[in-house]
Amino acid sequence: MNWIKKLFKRKTELEKLEDKYNSLIEQSYRLSWVNRTKSDELKFEANEVLTEMTRLERELYNKDRRKRSNS
């Protein structure tokens, strides 16, 4: 029954960004042995994703705080 819930559960925007970040970091590490320039580009892109994740987390936190203070 639990696998059914996982099957139909949609990922949040934050979860999607986490997956993208982890994938970019992994690719960057693999390429660091072969192509340092491309590895650095992927690290930079991963850092941009991390910044977006931080912004989204702050936004969600502030939204929750406002919601609680209004209640």
C-alpha positions as CSV (number, residue, x, y, z in Angstrom):
1,M,0.0,0.0,0.0
2,N,2.9,2.4,0.8
3,W,4.3,2.0,-2.7
4,I,1.0,3.2,-4.2
5,K,1.3,6.4,-2.2
6,K,4.8,6.9,-3.5
7,L,3.7,6.2,-7.0
8,F,1.1,9.0,-7.0
9,K,2.8,11.5,-4.7
10,R,4.1,14.5,-6.6
11,K,7.4,16.0,-5.8
12,T,7.5,19.5,-4.4
13,E,9.5,22.2,-6.1
14,L,12.1,21.9,-3.4
15,E,12.5,18.1,-3.9
16,K,12.9,18.6,-7.6
17,L,15.7,21.2,-7.0
18,E,17.4,18.8,-4.5
19,D,17.4,16.0,-7.1
20,K,18.8,18.4,-9.7
21,Y,21.5,19.7,-7.3
22,N,22.6,16.1,-6.3
23,S,22.7,15.1,-10.0
24,L,24.8,18.1,-11.0
25,I,27.2,17.6,-8.1
26,E,27.6,13.9,-9.0
27,Q,28.2,14.7,-12.7
28,S,30.7,17.4,-11.7
29,Y,32.6,14.9,-9.6
30,R,32.8,12.4,-12.3
31,L,33.9,14.9,-14.9
32,S,36.6,16.4,-12.6
33,W,38.8,13.5,-13.5
34,V,38.4,14.0,-17.3
35,N,37.3,17.6,-18.1
36,R,38.0,20.1,-15.3
37,T,36.4,23.0,-17.2
38,K,33.1,21.2,-17.7
39,S,33.2,20.1,-14.1
40,D,33.6,23.7,-12.9
41,E,30.6,24.7,-15.1
42,L,28.5,22.0,-13.5
43,K,29.6,23.1,-10.0
44,F,28.6,26.7,-10.9
45,E,25.2,25.5,-12.1
46,A,24.8,23.4,-9.0
47,N,25.6,26.4,-6.9
48,E,22.8,28.4,-8.7
49,V,20.4,25.6,-7.9
50,L,21.5,25.6,-4.3
51,T,20.8,29.4,-4.1
52,E,17.4,28.8,-5.6
53,M,16.7,26.1,-3.0
54,T,17.7,28.5,-0.2
55,R,15.5,31.2,-1.6
56,L,12.5,28.8,-1.8
57,E,13.1,27.5,1.7
58,R,13.1,31.1,3.1
59,E,10.0,31.9,1.2
60,L,8.2,28.8,2.5
61,Y,9.4,29.6,6.1
62,N,8.2,33.2,5.9
63,K,4.9,32.1,4.5
64,D,4.4,29.6,7.3
65,R,5.4,32.2,9.9
66,R,2.9,34.8,8.6
67,K,0.2,32.1,8.5
68,R,0.9,31.2,12.1
69,S,1.0,34.8,13.3
70,N,-2.4,35.6,11.7
71,S,-4.1,32.6,13.3
